[in-house]
Amino acid sequence: MTRTEQVISPQVHIHGEVAQEAAAYAVAKLEAALHHAPGPVLRSSLTLDSAAPGDRVDAHVDVNGTGLHVHAMGETLQEATDLMQERLRSRLRRIRRRPQQGPPAPQ
């Protein structure tokens, strides 16, 4: 298993009333998932939205030129965050298994 040690802090965007603990939890979950990225994480952002019907979490990540976007909705921000992390890890595993689907390797 590949473990990337250098993960940049994500930009965090908040809509609605989001507790600081919920935002910190979401950042920690995103960073934990990104430690398993198959390449360098060039950029990441996280959007927490409690103003939408249901709580929503979106993550946008650039892994060595491959853009990923995952979102999840839940009854709470914690539930949505856990679903987002699960989906992001799944997408990262898919990139690792099928590197030919990403951008061409630098020459």
Contacts in CASP RR format, 6 or more apart in sequence:
PFRMAT RR
TARGET T0000
AUTHOR 0000-0000-0000
METHOD contacts of the structure
MODEL  1
MTRTEQVISPQVHIHGEVAQEAAAYAVAKLEAALHHAPGPVLRSSLTLDS
AAPGDRVDAHVDVNGTGLHVHAMGETLQEATDLMQERLRSRLRRIRRRPQ
QGPPAPQ
1 36 0 8 1.000
2 36 0 8 1.000
2 37 0 8 1.000
2 38 0 8 1.000
2 39 0 8 1.000
2 96 0 8 1.000
3 35 0 8 1.000
3 36 0 8 1.000
4 34 0 8 1.000
4 35 0 8 1.000
4 36 0 8 1.000
4 37 0 8 1.000
4 39 0 8 1.000
4 40 0 8 1.000
4 41 0 8 1.000
5 35 0 8 1.000
6 40 0 8 1.000
6 41 0 8 1.000
7 31 0 8 1.000
7 34 0 8 1.000
7 35 0 8 1.000
7 37 0 8 1.000
7 41 0 8 1.000
7 44 0 8 1.000
8 41 0 8 1.000
8 42 0 8 1.000
8 43 0 8 1.000
8 44 0 8 1.000
9 27 0 8 1.000
9 31 0 8 1.000
9 44 0 8 1.000
10 27 0 8 1.000
10 30 0 8 1.000
10 31 0 8 1.000
10 44 0 8 1.000
10 45 0 8 1.000
10 46 0 8 1.000
10 59 0 8 1.000
11 44 0 8 1.000
11 45 0 8 1.000
11 46 0 8 1.000
12 23 0 8 1.000
12 26 0 8 1.000
12 27 0 8 1.000
12 45 0 8 1.000
12 46 0 8 1.000
12 47 0 8 1.000
12 48 0 8 1.000
13 45 0 8 1.000
13 46 0 8 1.000
13 47 0 8 1.000
13 48 0 8 1.000
14 23 0 8 1.000
14 47 0 8 1.000
14 48 0 8 1.000
14 49 0 8 1.000
15 47 0 8 1.000
15 48 0 8 1.000
15 49 0 8 1.000
15 50 0 8 1.000
15 51 0 8 1.000
15 52 0 8 1.000
16 49 0 8 1.000
16 50 0 8 1.000
16 51 0 8 1.000
17 50 0 8 1.000
17 51 0 8 1.000
18 48 0 8 1.000
18 50 0 8 1.000
18 77 0 8 1.000
19 77 0 8 1.000
22 48 0 8 1.000
22 77 0 8 1.000
22 78 0 8 1.000
22 81 0 8 1.000
23 48 0 8 1.000
25 77 0 8 1.000
25 78 0 8 1.000
25 81 0 8 1.000
26 46 0 8 1.000
26 48 0 8 1.000
26 57 0 8 1.000
26 77 0 8 1.000
26 81 0 8 1.000
26 84 0 8 1.000
27 46 0 8 1.000
29 81 0 8 1.000
29 82 0 8 1.000
29 84 0 8 1.000
29 85 0 8 1.000
30 44 0 8 1.000
30 46 0 8 1.000
30 59 0 8 1.000
30 84 0 8 1.000
30 85 0 8 1.000
30 88 0 8 1.000
32 85 0 8 1.000
33 85 0 8 1.000
33 88 0 8 1.000
33 89 0 8 1.000
33 92 0 8 1.000
34 41 0 8 1.000
34 44 0 8 1.000
34 61 0 8 1.000
34 88 0 8 1.000
34 92 0 8 1.000
36 89 0 8 1.000
36 92 0 8 1.000
36 93 0 8 1.000
37 61 0 8 1.000
37 63 0 8 1.000
37 64 0 8 1.000
37 92 0 8 1.000
38 63 0 8 1.000
38 64 0 8 1.000
38 92 0 8 1.000
38 95 0 8 1.000
38 96 0 8 1.000
38 99 0 8 1.000
39 63 0 8 1.000
39 64 0 8 1.000
40 63 0 8 1.000
40 64 0 8 1.000
41 61 0 8 1.000
41 62 0 8 1.000
41 63 0 8 1.000
42 62 0 8 1.000
42 63 0 8 1.000
42 64 0 8 1.000
42 65 0 8 1.000
43 60 0 8 1.000
43 61 0 8 1.000
43 62 0 8 1.000
44 59 0 8 1.000
44 60 0 8 1.000
44 61 0 8 1.000
44 62 0 8 1.000
45 59 0 8 1.000
45 60 0 8 1.000
45 61 0 8 1.000
46 57 0 8 1.000
46 58 0 8 1.000
46 59 0 8 1.000
46 60 0 8 1.000
47 56 0 8 1.000
47 57 0 8 1.000
47 58 0 8 1.000
47 59 0 8 1.000
47 60 0 8 1.000
48 55 0 8 1.000
48 56 0 8 1.000
48 57 0 8 1.000
48 77 0 8 1.000
49 55 0 8 1.000
49 56 0 8 1.000
49 57 0 8 1.000
49 58 0 8 1.000
50 77 0 8 1.000
52 73 0 8 1.000
54 73 0 8 1.000
54 74 0 8 1.000
54 75 0 8 1.000
54 80 0 8 1.000
55 73 0 8 1.000
55 74 0 8 1.000
55 75 0 8 1.000
55 76 0 8 1.000
55 77 0 8 1.000
55 79 0 8 1.000
55 80 0 8 1.000
56 71 0 8 1.000
56 72 0 8 1.000
56 73 0 8 1.000
56 74 0 8 1.000
56 80 0 8 1.000
57 71 0 8 1.000
57 72 0 8 1.000
57 73 0 8 1.000
57 77 0 8 1.000
57 80 0 8 1.000
57 81 0 8 1.000
57 83 0 8 1.000
57 84 0 8 1.000
58 69 0 8 1.000
58 70 0 8 1.000
58 71 0 8 1.000
58 84 0 8 1.000
59 68 0 8 1.000
59 69 0 8 1.000
59 70 0 8 1.000
59 71 0 8 1.000
59 84 0 8 1.000
59 88 0 8 1.000
60 67 0 8 1.000
60 68 0 8 1.000
60 69 0 8 1.000
61 67 0 8 1.000
61 68 0 8 1.000
61 69 0 8 1.000
61 88 0 8 1.000
62 68 0 8 1.000
63 92 0 8 1.000
63 95 0 8 1.000
64 103 0 8 1.000
65 102 0 8 1.000
65 103 0 8 1.000
66 95 0 8 1.000
66 102 0 8 1.000
66 103 0 8 1.000
68 88 0 8 1.000
68 91 0 8 1.000
68 92 0 8 1.000
68 95 0 8 1.000
70 84 0 8 1.000
70 87 0 8 1.000
70 88 0 8 1.000
70 91 0 8 1.000
71 84 0 8 1.000
72 80 0 8 1.000
72 81 0 8 1.000
72 82 0 8 1.000
72 83 0 8 1.000
72 84 0 8 1.000
72 86 0 8 1.000
72 87 0 8 1.000
73 80 0 8 1.000
73 83 0 8 1.000
74 80 0 8 1.000
74 83 0 8 1.000
94 101 0 8 1.000
95 101 0 8 1.000
95 102 0 8 1.000
END
